[in-house]
């Protein structure tokens, strides 16, 4: 069976997503008109037009007799993210003459909610592109497929399979389409509430809109070169903290609060763990900044609470640079970034559910090693006790993804250190690789246009792989090199 015939099984669904996402990418034109930035009209029109044309081309590919499988959904999702980032880079290149590789980095950082940037003079670029960056993060917060899954009910591919191929395994309603609708309702309400909340700090409404969009999506892009330090506004930082936490909490909680009148913030295991890690992170960073970095008490309090929340929620906002911290402090923050936020939220990282499952799995295995083979040691997921076979499968799947994350980080760090032989400190390289792979965005300062092209490409891949939680990317490359032969079901 030829590659084109294999691809045709997924082409219609892939094209459908690209066409619908093209309409969303036309929104920045409204900003262009409002600010009368007429030289940005053509650059900004290229993204929606190209996405629509590519999507239409895929839809027109004759569909073969091959039935779509999970492997087609996984491949399609990985391909969609690459196409969206590649096309979304064009406005930067046409609008401000940004080198295409840097623009591709910027777009991938936006769509994956990473927040690392190649732009060194944000205060000088058009408002249209500033909003374009914020919009990419906002749309990418719930996922490109999640944005369009409500449109997939008439396609051949199972919407649930397509939706969950985007690293979305949480389910709080039976239908993936209904869940997509509910997720977006919640997301819009949270965004509007965040804008109103941030306006209390006294910053302009334009700034509040952009900050709210990137905070609730746990993205981290800002509209000023100095980032949030530009405002030097402690009240603003304190107001952003609950917005970042709101984006990193499972959205099912908001659903149950509204429809079931269940206020289960404390009872939810992931939320409780998130809040516990925030408090632990705050305490450790506070001690380290005060003791190792010799900061004043107020500065230590201000930076430690904000950076702890920004790290664990994978938002990536910075009020200071970890590059000036003690190595132990930087390493601890990297651990928070690696864990990330909750499943079913906009956060990155390995997710709190996996970290919790790995811990409970290790304890379970150790307890079993001290007991007779005839003794049954129960394994609980929530309030359910599951069988030994199911427990071993779930723990193994979680440990595999964690292992793959560590492998990606390890290999990427070694390669970047080879590509950047003049890098001042290997620990800074490792920190930034963890940040990119876990879609956090906090940087020690090595991310800049001065990186070698190979390092930029490597970081682009790391952000893409981390956002899709690795497996769809593996399937993507298996298709590229081997095609679909039924090996992955």
Protein Blocks (a to p, Z undefined) as FASTA:
>chain_A
ZZklmmmmmmmmmmmmmmmmmmmmmmmmmmmmmnopaklmmmmmmmmmmmmmmmmmmmmp
ccdfbdcdfklmmmmmmmmmmmmmmmmmmmmmmmnopafklmmmmmmmmmnonopafbfb
lmlpcfklmmmmmmmmmmmmnopklmmmmmmmmpmbdfklmmmmnopabcfbfblklmmm
mmmmmmmmmmmmmmmmmmmnopafklmmmmmmmmmnonopafbfklmmlnopaklmmmmm
mmmmmmmpcfklmmmmmmnopafklmpmklmmmmmmmmmmmmmmmmmmmmmnopafklmm
mmmmmmmmmmmnonopafbdfklmcfklmmmmmmmmmnopaehiabecjbjklmmmmmmm
mmmmmmmmmpcfklccdddehjaccdfklmmmmmmmmmmmmmmmmmmmmmmmmmmmmmmm
mbfblklmmmmmmmmmnonopafhlacfkbcfklmmmmmmmmmmmmnnommmmmmmmmmm
nopnhlaZZ
